[in-house]
Amino acid sequence: MSRLGRDYLKVGYYTEIFFVERDVRYIAIKKAQGMAGEHLTKPPYGYRVDPNDKKQWIVDEEKPF
């Protein structure tokens, strides 16, 4: 809900009244991805995205100099 707005009363108005009257569905995608076990950010230091599966992270091995 924070992406919709920071004013609690206005967010409540839109989600409970405005959207309902206009038959609009509001879906929180970030929460759905998190509940599905998908990563929501870029990989942290020491990891990289698996080239074979973009939803997985793999350890970024040290490279010899």
C-alpha positions, 0 to 999 in steps of 0.5 A: 500500500505504501506505493499507492500513497503515504496518506493512510486515509486517502489510501483507505478511501481509494482501496475501500470506496473509489476502486470498488465503485469503479470495479478496479482491482488493486493487486500488490505484486511485490507481496505476491512475488515474495510469498511465491519465494521469488527474489524482490531485489538485485543479488547482494555482494558475492552472488549473481543471477544464474544465467540459466534461471533468472529467478535464482542466485548463485555464488559469484566464485572468486576469480584468480588474478 
